[in-house]
Amino acid sequence: MSGDRFAKREREKAKQERSARKRERRDLRRAGDGEQMGEAPAARSQDEVLAELAVLHDEHESGRVSFDDFEVAKADLLAQLHVQ
């Protein structure tokens, strides 16, 4: 029984993490819409975006992030990079 409770706790934790990431992506999209309306963009350094991308890759490899969520989040992060 203890293993079942642990597995359930892990599933719930993963579900909450997915919800938090989804909320962050939604907030980023809304911020992007605000930029189009004339608001100042939230400045993020390239290093911050790359670090977040590395964390995302680690989470996906460990199985905490589904492939679909990974692809959406990766696309959002890559869109924030400024290639010169």
N, C-alpha and C positions, 0 to 999 in steps of 0.2 A: 504494500500500500504506500509506503514511503516514496518509492520510485514513481508511482503514479502522481502523487502530489507534487513531487519535484518537476516532473514533466509538464504538468498543468501550469505550475508557476512559471516555468521557462516559456511556455507558449503564450501565457498572458503578458509576460515581459516583452517578448518579441512583438506581440500585437500592439502594445503601448508604444514601443519604439517606432514601429511602422506608422502609427497614427501621428506621432510627433514629427517624423520626417515628412509625411504628407502635408501636415499643417505648415511646416517650414516652406515647402515648395509652393503651397498656395499663397503664403505671405510674400514670397519672392515674386510670384507672378503678379500679385496685386501691386507690389512696389514697382514692378516694370510698367504696369499700366499707369501708375502715377507719374513715372518719368515721361511718358508720352503726353501727359497732361500738363507738363511744365514743372513738375517738382524736381528737386535736386536728387540725383541718384545716390544710393548708399554706396560709398566707396569701399571696396575690398581689395586688398593687395593680391597680387598673383600668388604669392606664397601661401596666403590663407586659403585661396581657392584650391591650390594644388594639395595642400595638407588635408583639406576636407575630402578631396577626391581620393587620396591615399586611404583615408579612414573608410570611405565608402567601399573601396576595393577589398579591404580587409574584412569588413562586415559581410560582404557578398561571399567571399571565399570561405568564411566560417559558417555560412548558412543562415546568418541572422537577417539577411536581406534577400528577398526573392529576386529572380532575374528581371521581372517586369519593373519592380520598384528601383532596382539597380540601374536599369537603362534610362528610366525617366530622370532619376536624380543625376546620373552621369551627364545626360544631355543638358540639364539645367546648369550644372557646374561648367561644362565645356563652353556653354554660351557666355559665361562670365569671363572667360579667359580672353585676353587681348593679344592676338598673334601679330608679331611685327615682321 
